[in-house]
Every structure is written in structure tokens, then in C-alpha cells.
Amino acid sequence: MAVTTIPVTTEMVLVMDNGIGASGQQLKKNRVYKYVKTTADSEDVFSVAQSLLGLQEKTNLSIQRNDSSEIEEE
């Protein structure tokens, strides 16, 4: 059985430091940017994220790319 993968959506997530919780755990805040082109190179997504980080007040912990795909039988 052959299957194909069809890209549906891509999101860019900036994970930001949001302080320390009452029990000492690190708190995080996600800044989600939807509607990223599914064909965008990771280098381009990273470059845009770096530009957006200059506008943020909080410290960045990570940059994530979330891709969603549909799997269909051929």
C-alpha cells in the first residue's frame, strides 16, 4: 500500500521565558505565528523569527516549527 503525505499547515512558535512559578518551575509563554507557507525553508523561518525576537521584551528559550500533514492512500 502506497501513501502520500500532503502538507496542510505550518506554524512558527517562539517559546519565551515567563519567569519562575510558585514551586520553582520555569514558566513559558508561546507566541504562535500561523499561516507560514508550508514550502518555506527552515532557514527562512528562523530568519523571520530572529527579526521578531528583536521586538519581544521577554527572553527567548527556543524557536519551533510545527508542520501538520495529511496522509492519504494513493
Secondary structure by P-SEA (a helix, b strand, c coil): cbbbbbbcbbbbbbbbbccccccbbbbbbbbccccccccccaaaaaaaaaaaaaaccccccbbbbbbbbbbbcc
